[in-house]
Amino acid sequence: MLSDHRLTRSRGSALRQDRAGHKGLCIPQPCTPAAIRKERGLGSMGRLLRARICFLLVFLTPLTATATSDAEKTPHYWNEGARRRLEAALALQPAAQRAKNIILFVGDGMGLPTVSAARIYKGQLAGGSGEESILAMETFPHVALAKTYTIDRQVPDSAGTGTAYLCGVKANSKTVGLSGAAVYGKCRTAFGNEVDSVLHRARLAGKSVGIVTTTRVQHASPAAAYAHSASRSWYADANMPRETLRDGCKDIAHQLVHNTDINVILGGGRTYMSPRWTPDPEYPEDPAQNGTRRDGRDLVAEWLSTREPKDMRYELNRNATTDPSIVEMTEKAIRILRRNPNGFFLFVEGGRIDHGHHSGRAKQALMEAVMLDRAVARAGELTEPSDTLTVVTADHSHVFTFGGNTLRGASIFGLAPKKAKDKRAYTSILYGNGPGYSIRDGGRPAASLPARTRTTGSRRPSPLTWRPTVGRMWWCWPRAPWPTSSMGCRSSTMLPMPLLMPRASSLMMPDPAVVDTVGPLAAPSTPHGPHSLSWPSAWLPSWWWAERPYQALL
């Protein structure tokens, strides 16, 4: 994108540094929606996107189809808009200072078709036609594309992609925080093949760090920020084969507490943190939500704040009184982490976009994408682009699309205006495979629109109980000082690169000569013992070394 909104800033009290080792500071007061709203002093969600336009486009402001219909019929409307966009692009200058803070937003499964549909849905939620709407993430001034795959799979999963964009190396599918030398499900292959994430390095650099997710905090994407596991499914010790425990591997929930000193963790996953059979405090009557740990440890009491036994509820099903949204959790995390004068790293995942698509629930998926975008907007209000590197991206896509020559302003969840060759209606939104496939009397049933649309996919050529992911190329929007590597089409392992470049961030790579001279940097003990920081060559393209006085490692 060649245009930019700078959102209004809201600052809290004076910054103060966290006390070293005092984990109680991670949640200084109850993280409830009421407390968050009281702290920020905002009214309705409708004021979330209040913005002051900097030097860029007023044309980005969404208008309804009715308001723009006459203007859109004139060439002047389009020519003037193009002229202003071009002038804005030519006036854009890189910020030369380092970024003190880093926020990485990931829409799990949020491919380009999802972004397009979410843009329309956002506009329609606001009462407009939808097509002319714009997402907050789309106002960022830079955009790049990333190729996504794993060492062993053409189409990746969230574990392999999380390891790529957080740790900078390609890995095998379903493994977390390990190099490609580790084999899925083989505990012993993890030893010695651990790779460190940007979050871990940020903590070693003295920054505060945090994780916000709408999934369980032990899920594949957030787990890549702190864990090293030969299986993404080893959430708790109860999920692990007994031989892996005997071999010395630790479950992901255990590693969450012990691998890295994380200041803020907000998401689901209580059941993996609580002793076996322990009733969940929010759902005590539902035995399916009971704790699962065999070792009897209560990791929730020991350490962190989780909001649900497993994944957070979909936004459309969320209890706004008891359950915070991703917007509220993001704001809470930023307000806590920014007290550190050394800066912070925050990972925010809209994880249930992926779950909605897996289940064929397009409305759930798109609402989750809209909420992630609102979190991006709120983060922009709470930070400044002059000292905060903000990146919005995805990890993979889905077999999701929409079409059918639908009319302008038609519901994104509606029917195509014409019938298919079998003389039956079909929805504009389509999935290539997954749940919902149906054959009746030798043909498919005609599509219809229920009063409360949850599953809006129509024809699925391949009947499956769970829709697999898609490995199409995905996008990356940065707003940051020195976003020089956010151009062109790159490997997904390049994503951590601008976070570690000395001219881009105060979280920088050490001089290789110094590392070789003084020995490995100190790191907290992991379940596999102390290990030194690794600087994988996948992060070090030859063009980058032209900006540094050191010898190249390639």
Disulfide bonds with the S-S distance in Angstrom:
Cys187-Cys249 1.99
